[in-house]
Amino acid sequence: IQEKDRISITGLANLTPGKPVDAVIVHPDGTRSPMQLKHTMNREQIEWFKAGAALNVLRMRPKSA
Protein backbone atom coordinates (compact mmCIF):
# COMPACT_ATOMS: atom_id res chain seq x y z
CA ILE A 1 0.00 0.00 0.00
CA GLN A 2 1.40 3.35 -1.07
CA GLU A 3 0.68 6.87 0.16
CA LYS A 4 -1.75 7.79 -2.64
CA ASP A 5 -3.59 4.46 -2.80
CA ARG A 6 -7.24 4.27 -1.79
CA ILE A 7 -8.82 1.33 -0.04
CA SER A 8 -12.43 0.38 -0.69
CA ILE A 9 -14.08 -2.10 1.65
CA THR A 10 -17.00 -3.84 -0.04
CA GLY A 11 -19.80 -6.12 1.09
CA LEU A 12 -20.28 -4.54 4.50
CA ALA A 13 -24.02 -5.23 4.31
CA ASN A 14 -23.11 -8.92 4.58
CA LEU A 15 -20.64 -8.49 7.45
CA THR A 16 -20.69 -11.67 9.53
CA PRO A 17 -18.65 -12.77 12.57
CA GLY A 18 -15.73 -14.99 11.57
CA LYS A 19 -16.03 -14.34 7.82
CA PRO A 20 -13.51 -12.19 5.92
CA VAL A 21 -14.31 -8.80 4.43
CA ASP A 22 -13.48 -8.02 0.80
CA ALA A 23 -11.41 -4.94 -0.02
CA VAL A 24 -9.79 -3.42 -3.07
CA ILE A 25 -6.69 -1.25 -3.11
CA VAL A 26 -7.05 1.28 -5.94
CA HIS A 27 -3.70 2.63 -7.11
CA PRO A 28 -3.25 6.11 -8.69
CA ASP A 29 -2.70 4.53 -12.13
CA GLY A 30 -6.16 2.90 -11.89
CA THR A 31 -4.95 -0.63 -11.26
CA ARG A 32 -6.68 -2.56 -8.50
CA SER A 33 -5.47 -5.14 -6.02
CA PRO A 34 -8.27 -7.17 -4.41
CA MET A 35 -7.74 -8.65 -0.97
CA GLN A 36 -9.59 -10.23 1.93
CA LEU A 37 -9.34 -8.82 5.42
CA LYS A 38 -10.00 -10.46 8.77
CA HIS A 39 -12.06 -8.72 11.42
CA THR A 40 -12.76 -9.49 15.05
CA MET A 41 -16.25 -8.01 15.43
CA ASN A 42 -18.92 -10.11 17.10
CA ARG A 43 -22.64 -10.00 16.23
CA GLU A 44 -23.39 -7.20 18.69
CA GLN A 45 -20.49 -5.04 17.45
CA ILE A 46 -21.64 -5.54 13.85
CA GLU A 47 -25.12 -4.38 14.88
CA TRP A 48 -23.56 -1.26 16.42
CA PHE A 49 -21.48 -0.66 13.28
CA LYS A 50 -24.51 -0.92 11.00
CA ALA A 51 -26.52 1.42 13.25
CA GLY A 52 -23.72 4.00 13.31
CA ALA A 53 -23.02 3.65 17.04
CA ALA A 54 -23.92 1.57 20.08
CA LEU A 55 -26.12 4.40 21.39
CA ASN A 56 -28.23 4.27 18.21
CA VAL A 57 -28.90 0.57 18.85
CA LEU A 58 -29.90 1.25 22.45
CA ARG A 59 -32.16 4.08 21.35
CA MET A 60 -34.00 1.76 18.91
CA ARG A 61 -34.64 -0.99 21.47
CA PRO A 62 -38.07 -1.03 23.13
CA LYS A 63 -38.07 0.41 26.63
CA SER A 64 -38.97 -2.05 29.39
CA ALA A 65 -41.89 -1.12 31.64
Distance bins in CASP14 RR format, pairs under 12 A and 6 or more apart:
PFRMAT RR
TARGET T0000
AUTHOR 0000-0000-0000
RMODE 2
METHOD distances of the structure
MODEL  1
1 7 1 0 0 1 0 0 0 0 0 0 0
1 23 0 0 0 0 0 1 0 0 0 0 0
1 24 0 0 0 0 0 1 0 0 0 0 0
1 25 1 0 1 0 0 0 0 0 0 0 0
1 26 0 0 0 0 0 1 0 0 0 0 0
1 27 0 0 0 0 1 0 0 0 0 0 0
1 28 0 0 0 0 0 1 0 0 0 0 0
1 33 0 0 0 0 1 0 0 0 0 0 0
1 35 0 0 0 0 1 0 0 0 0 0 0
2 25 0 0 0 0 1 0 0 0 0 0 0
2 26 0 0 0 0 0 1 0 0 0 0 0
2 27 1 0 0 1 0 0 0 0 0 0 0
2 28 1 0 0 1 0 0 0 0 0 0 0
2 29 0 0 0 0 0 1 0 0 0 0 0
2 31 0 0 0 0 0 1 0 0 0 0 0
2 33 0 0 0 0 0 1 0 0 0 0 0
3 27 0 0 0 0 0 1 0 0 0 0 0
3 28 0 0 0 0 1 0 0 0 0 0 0
4 25 0 0 0 0 0 1 0 0 0 0 0
4 26 0 0 0 0 1 0 0 0 0 0 0
4 27 1 0 0 1 0 0 0 0 0 0 0
4 28 1 0 1 0 0 0 0 0 0 0 0
4 29 0 0 0 0 1 0 0 0 0 0 0
4 30 0 0 0 0 0 1 0 0 0 0 0
5 23 0 0 0 0 0 1 0 0 0 0 0
5 24 0 0 0 0 0 1 0 0 0 0 0
5 25 1 0 1 0 0 0 0 0 0 0 0
5 26 1 0 0 1 0 0 0 0 0 0 0
5 27 1 0 1 0 0 0 0 0 0 0 0
5 28 1 0 0 1 0 0 0 0 0 0 0
5 29 0 0 0 0 0 1 0 0 0 0 0
5 30 0 0 0 0 1 0 0 0 0 0 0
5 31 0 0 0 0 1 0 0 0 0 0 0
5 32 0 0 0 0 0 1 0 0 0 0 0
5 33 0 0 0 0 1 0 0 0 0 0 0
5 35 0 0 0 0 0 1 0 0 0 0 0
6 23 0 0 0 0 0 1 0 0 0 0 0
6 24 0 0 0 0 1 0 0 0 0 0 0
6 25 1 0 0 1 0 0 0 0 0 0 0
6 26 1 0 1 0 0 0 0 0 0 0 0
6 27 0 0 0 0 1 0 0 0 0 0 0
6 28 0 0 0 0 1 0 0 0 0 0 0
6 30 0 0 0 0 1 0 0 0 0 0 0
6 31 0 0 0 0 0 1 0 0 0 0 0
6 32 0 0 0 0 1 0 0 0 0 0 0
6 33 0 0 0 0 0 1 0 0 0 0 0
7 21 0 0 0 0 0 1 0 0 0 0 0
7 22 0 0 0 0 0 1 0 0 0 0 0
7 23 1 0 1 0 0 0 0 0 0 0 0
7 24 1 0 0 1 0 0 0 0 0 0 0
7 25 1 0 1 0 0 0 0 0 0 0 0
7 26 1 0 0 1 0 0 0 0 0 0 0
7 27 0 0 0 0 0 1 0 0 0 0 0
7 32 0 0 0 0 0 1 0 0 0 0 0
7 33 0 0 0 0 1 0 0 0 0 0 0
7 34 0 0 0 0 0 1 0 0 0 0 0
7 35 0 0 0 0 1 0 0 0 0 0 0
7 37 0 0 0 0 1 0 0 0 0 0 0
8 21 0 0 0 0 0 1 0 0 0 0 0
8 22 0 0 0 0 1 0 0 0 0 0 0
8 23 1 0 0 1 0 0 0 0 0 0 0
8 24 1 0 1 0 0 0 0 0 0 0 0
8 25 0 0 0 0 1 0 0 0 0 0 0
8 26 1 0 0 1 0 0 0 0 0 0 0
8 27 0 0 0 0 0 1 0 0 0 0 0
8 32 0 0 0 0 1 0 0 0 0 0 0
8 33 0 0 0 0 0 1 0 0 0 0 0
8 34 0 0 0 0 1 0 0 0 0 0 0
8 35 0 0 0 0 0 1 0 0 0 0 0
8 37 0 0 0 0 0 1 0 0 0 0 0
9 15 0 0 0 0 1 0 0 0 0 0 0
9 20 0 0 0 0 0 1 0 0 0 0 0
9 21 1 0 1 0 0 0 0 0 0 0 0
9 22 1 0 0 1 0 0 0 0 0 0 0
9 23 1 0 1 0 0 0 0 0 0 0 0
9 24 0 0 0 0 1 0 0 0 0 0 0
9 25 0 0 0 0 0 1 0 0 0 0 0
9 26 0 0 0 0 0 1 0 0 0 0 0
9 34 0 0 0 0 0 1 0 0 0 0 0
9 35 0 0 0 0 0 1 0 0 0 0 0
9 36 0 0 0 0 0 1 0 0 0 0 0
9 37 1 0 0 1 0 0 0 0 0 0 0
9 39 0 0 0 0 1 0 0 0 0 0 0
9 49 0 0 0 0 0 1 0 0 0 0 0
10 20 0 0 0 0 0 1 0 0 0 0 0
10 21 1 0 0 1 0 0 0 0 0 0 0
10 22 1 0 1 0 0 0 0 0 0 0 0
10 23 1 0 0 1 0 0 0 0 0 0 0
10 24 1 0 0 1 0 0 0 0 0 0 0
10 25 0 0 0 0 0 1 0 0 0 0 0
10 26 0 0 0 0 0 1 0 0 0 0 0
10 32 0 0 0 0 0 1 0 0 0 0 0
10 34 0 0 0 0 1 0 0 0 0 0 0
10 35 0 0 0 0 0 1 0 0 0 0 0
10 36 0 0 0 0 0 1 0 0 0 0 0
10 37 0 0 0 0 0 1 0 0 0 0 0
11 19 0 0 0 0 0 1 0 0 0 0 0
11 20 0 0 0 0 0 1 0 0 0 0 0
11 21 1 0 0 1 0 0 0 0 0 0 0
11 22 1 0 0 1 0 0 0 0 0 0 0
11 23 0 0 0 0 1 0 0 0 0 0 0
11 24 0 0 0 0 0 1 0 0 0 0 0
11 36 0 0 0 0 0 1 0 0 0 0 0
11 37 0 0 0 0 0 1 0 0 0 0 0
11 39 0 0 0 0 0 1 0 0 0 0 0
11 50 0 0 0 0 0 1 0 0 0 0 0
12 19 0 0 0 0 0 1 0 0 0 0 0
12 21 1 0 0 1 0 0 0 0 0 0 0
12 22 0 0 0 0 1 0 0 0 0 0 0
12 23 0 0 0 0 0 1 0 0 0 0 0
12 37 0 0 0 0 0 1 0 0 0 0 0
12 39 0 0 0 0 0 1 0 0 0 0 0
12 41 0 0 0 0 0 1 0 0 0 0 0
12 46 0 0 0 0 1 0 0 0 0 0 0
12 49 1 0 0 1 0 0 0 0 0 0 0
12 50 1 0 0 1 0 0 0 0 0 0 0
12 52 0 0 0 0 0 1 0 0 0 0 0
13 21 0 0 0 0 0 1 0 0 0 0 0
13 22 0 0 0 0 0 1 0 0 0 0 0
13 46 0 0 0 0 0 1 0 0 0 0 0
13 49 0 0 0 0 0 1 0 0 0 0 0
13 50 0 0 0 0 1 0 0 0 0 0 0
14 20 0 0 0 0 0 1 0 0 0 0 0
14 21 0 0 0 0 1 0 0 0 0 0 0
14 22 0 0 0 0 1 0 0 0 0 0 0
14 46 0 0 0 0 0 1 0 0 0 0 0
14 50 0 0 0 0 0 1 0 0 0 0 0
15 21 1 0 0 1 0 0 0 0 0 0 0
15 22 0 0 0 0 0 1 0 0 0 0 0
15 37 0 0 0 0 0 1 0 0 0 0 0
15 39 1 0 0 1 0 0 0 0 0 0 0
15 40 0 0 0 0 0 1 0 0 0 0 0
15 41 1 0 0 1 0 0 0 0 0 0 0
15 42 0 0 0 0 0 1 0 0 0 0 0
15 43 0 0 0 0 1 0 0 0 0 0 0
15 45 0 0 0 0 1 0 0 0 0 0 0
15 46 1 0 1 0 0 0 0 0 0 0 0
15 47 0 0 0 0 1 0 0 0 0 0 0
15 48 0 0 0 0 0 1 0 0 0 0 0
15 49 1 0 0 1 0 0 0 0 0 0 0
15 50 1 0 0 1 0 0 0 0 0 0 0
16 39 0 0 0 0 1 0 0 0 0 0 0
16 41 0 0 0 0 1 0 0 0 0 0 0
16 42 0 0 0 0 0 1 0 0 0 0 0
16 43 0 0 0 0 1 0 0 0 0 0 0
16 45 0 0 0 0 0 1 0 0 0 0 0
16 46 1 0 0 1 0 0 0 0 0 0 0
16 47 0 0 0 0 0 1 0 0 0 0 0
16 49 0 0 0 0 0 1 0 0 0 0 0
16 50 0 0 0 0 0 1 0 0 0 0 0
17 38 0 0 0 0 0 1 0 0 0 0 0
17 39 0 0 0 0 1 0 0 0 0 0 0
17 40 0 0 0 0 1 0 0 0 0 0 0
17 41 1 0 0 1 0 0 0 0 0 0 0
17 42 1 0 1 0 0 0 0 0 0 0 0
17 43 1 0 1 0 0 0 0 0 0 0 0
17 44 0 0 0 0 1 0 0 0 0 0 0
17 45 0 0 0 0 1 0 0 0 0 0 0
17 46 1 0 0 1 0 0 0 0 0 0 0
17 47 0 0 0 0 0 1 0 0 0 0 0
17 49 0 0 0 0 0 1 0 0 0 0 0
18 36 0 0 0 0 0 1 0 0 0 0 0
18 37 0 0 0 0 0 1 0 0 0 0 0
18 38 1 0 0 1 0 0 0 0 0 0 0
18 39 1 0 0 1 0 0 0 0 0 0 0
18 40 0 0 0 0 1 0 0 0 0 0 0
18 41 0 0 0 0 1 0 0 0 0 0 0
18 42 0 0 0 0 1 0 0 0 0 0 0
18 43 0 0 0 0 0 1 0 0 0 0 0
18 45 0 0 0 0 0 1 0 0 0 0 0
18 46 0 0 0 0 0 1 0 0 0 0 0
19 36 0 0 0 0 1 0 0 0 0 0 0
19 37 0 0 0 0 0 1 0 0 0 0 0
19 38 0 0 0 0 1 0 0 0 0 0 0
19 39 0 0 0 0 1 0 0 0 0 0 0
19 40 0 0 0 0 0 1 0 0 0 0 0
19 41 0 0 0 0 0 1 0 0 0 0 0
19 43 0 0 0 0 0 1 0 0 0 0 0
19 46 0 0 0 0 0 1 0 0 0 0 0
20 34 0 0 0 0 0 1 0 0 0 0 0
20 35 0 0 0 0 1 0 0 0 0 0 0
20 36 1 0 1 0 0 0 0 0 0 0 0
20 37 1 0 0 1 0 0 0 0 0 0 0
20 38 1 0 1 0 0 0 0 0 0 0 0
20 39 1 0 0 1 0 0 0 0 0 0 0
20 40 0 0 0 0 0 1 0 0 0 0 0
20 41 0 0 0 0 0 1 0 0 0 0 0
21 34 0 0 0 0 0 1 0 0 0 0 0
21 35 0 0 0 0 1 0 0 0 0 0 0
21 36 1 0 0 1 0 0 0 0 0 0 0
21 37 1 0 1 0 0 0 0 0 0 0 0
21 38 1 0 0 1 0 0 0 0 0 0 0
21 39 1 0 1 0 0 0 0 0 0 0 0
21 40 0 0 0 0 0 1 0 0 0 0 0
21 41 0 0 0 0 1 0 0 0 0 0 0
21 46 0 0 0 0 0 1 0 0 0 0 0
21 49 0 0 0 0 0 1 0 0 0 0 0
22 32 0 0 0 0 0 1 0 0 0 0 0
22 33 0 0 0 0 0 1 0 0 0 0 0
22 34 1 0 0 1 0 0 0 0 0 0 0
22 35 1 0 0 1 0 0 0 0 0 0 0
22 36 1 0 1 0 0 0 0 0 0 0 0
22 37 1 0 0 1 0 0 0 0 0 0 0
22 38 0 0 0 0 0 1 0 0 0 0 0
22 39 0 0 0 0 0 1 0 0 0 0 0
23 32 0 0 0 0 0 1 0 0 0 0 0
23 33 0 0 0 0 1 0 0 0 0 0 0
23 34 1 0 0 1 0 0 0 0 0 0 0
23 35 1 0 1 0 0 0 0 0 0 0 0
23 36 1 0 0 1 0 0 0 0 0 0 0
23 37 1 0 1 0 0 0 0 0 0 0 0
23 38 0 0 0 0 0 1 0 0 0 0 0
23 39 0 0 0 0 0 1 0 0 0 0 0
24 30 0 0 0 0 0 1 0 0 0 0 0
24 31 0 0 0 0 0 1 0 0 0 0 0
24 32 1 0 1 0 0 0 0 0 0 0 0
24 33 1 0 0 1 0 0 0 0 0 0 0
24 34 1 0 1 0 0 0 0 0 0 0 0
24 35 1 0 0 1 0 0 0 0 0 0 0
24 36 0 0 0 0 0 1 0 0 0 0 0
24 37 0 0 0 0 0 1 0 0 0 0 0
25 31 0 0 0 0 1 0 0 0 0 0 0
25 32 1 0 0 1 0 0 0 0 0 0 0
25 33 1 0 1 0 0 0 0 0 0 0 0
25 34 1 0 0 1 0 0 0 0 0 0 0
25 35 1 0 0 1 0 0 0 0 0 0 0
25 37 0 0 0 0 0 1 0 0 0 0 0
26 32 1 0 1 0 0 0 0 0 0 0 0
26 33 0 0 0 0 1 0 0 0 0 0 0
26 34 0 0 0 0 0 1 0 0 0 0 0
26 35 0 0 0 0 0 1 0 0 0 0 0
27 33 1 0 0 1 0 0 0 0 0 0 0
39 45 0 0 0 0 1 0 0 0 0 0 0
39 46 0 0 0 0 1 0 0 0 0 0 0
39 49 0 0 0 0 1 0 0 0 0 0 0
40 46 0 0 0 0 0 1 0 0 0 0 0
41 47 0 0 0 0 1 0 0 0 0 0 0
41 48 0 0 0 0 1 0 0 0 0 0 0
41 49 1 0 0 1 0 0 0 0 0 0 0
41 50 0 0 0 0 0 1 0 0 0 0 0
42 48 0 0 0 0 1 0 0 0 0 0 0
42 49 0 0 0 0 0 1 0 0 0 0 0
43 49 0 0 0 0 0 1 0 0 0 0 0
43 50 0 0 0 0 0 1 0 0 0 0 0
43 57 0 0 0 0 0 1 0 0 0 0 0
44 50 0 0 0 0 0 1 0 0 0 0 0
44 51 0 0 0 0 0 1 0 0 0 0 0
44 54 0 0 0 0 1 0 0 0 0 0 0
44 57 0 0 0 0 1 0 0 0 0 0 0
44 58 0 0 0 0 0 1 0 0 0 0 0
45 51 0 0 0 0 0 1 0 0 0 0 0
45 52 0 0 0 0 0 1 0 0 0 0 0
45 53 0 0 0 0 0 1 0 0 0 0 0
45 54 0 0 0 0 1 0 0 0 0 0 0
45 57 0 0 0 0 0 1 0 0 0 0 0
46 52 0 0 0 0 0 1 0 0 0 0 0
46 54 0 0 0 0 0 1 0 0 0 0 0
46 57 0 0 0 0 0 1 0 0 0 0 0
47 53 0 0 0 0 0 1 0 0 0 0 0
47 54 0 0 0 0 1 0 0 0 0 0 0
47 56 0 0 0 0 1 0 0 0 0 0 0
47 57 1 0 1 0 0 0 0 0 0 0 0
47 58 0 0 0 0 0 1 0 0 0 0 0
47 60 0 0 0 0 1 0 0 0 0 0 0
47 61 0 0 0 0 0 1 0 0 0 0 0
48 54 1 0 1 0 0 0 0 0 0 0 0
48 55 0 0 0 0 1 0 0 0 0 0 0
48 56 1 0 0 1 0 0 0 0 0 0 0
48 57 1 0 1 0 0 0 0 0 0 0 0
48 58 0 0 0 0 1 0 0 0 0 0 0
48 59 0 0 0 0 0 1 0 0 0 0 0
48 60 0 0 0 0 0 1 0 0 0 0 0
49 56 0 0 0 0 0 1 0 0 0 0 0
49 57 0 0 0 0 1 0 0 0 0 0 0
50 56 0 0 0 0 1 0 0 0 0 0 0
50 57 0 0 0 0 1 0 0 0 0 0 0
50 60 0 0 0 0 0 1 0 0 0 0 0
51 57 1 0 1 0 0 0 0 0 0 0 0
51 58 0 0 0 0 1 0 0 0 0 0 0
51 59 0 0 0 0 1 0 0 0 0 0 0
51 60 1 0 0 1 0 0 0 0 0 0 0
51 61 0 0 0 0 0 1 0 0 0 0 0
52 58 0 0 0 0 0 1 0 0 0 0 0
52 59 0 0 0 0 0 1 0 0 0 0 0
52 60 0 0 0 0 0 1 0 0 0 0 0
53 59 0 0 0 0 1 0 0 0 0 0 0
53 60 0 0 0 0 0 1 0 0 0 0 0
54 60 0 0 0 0 0 1 0 0 0 0 0
54 61 0 0 0 0 0 1 0 0 0 0 0
55 61 0 0 0 0 0 1 0 0 0 0 0
END
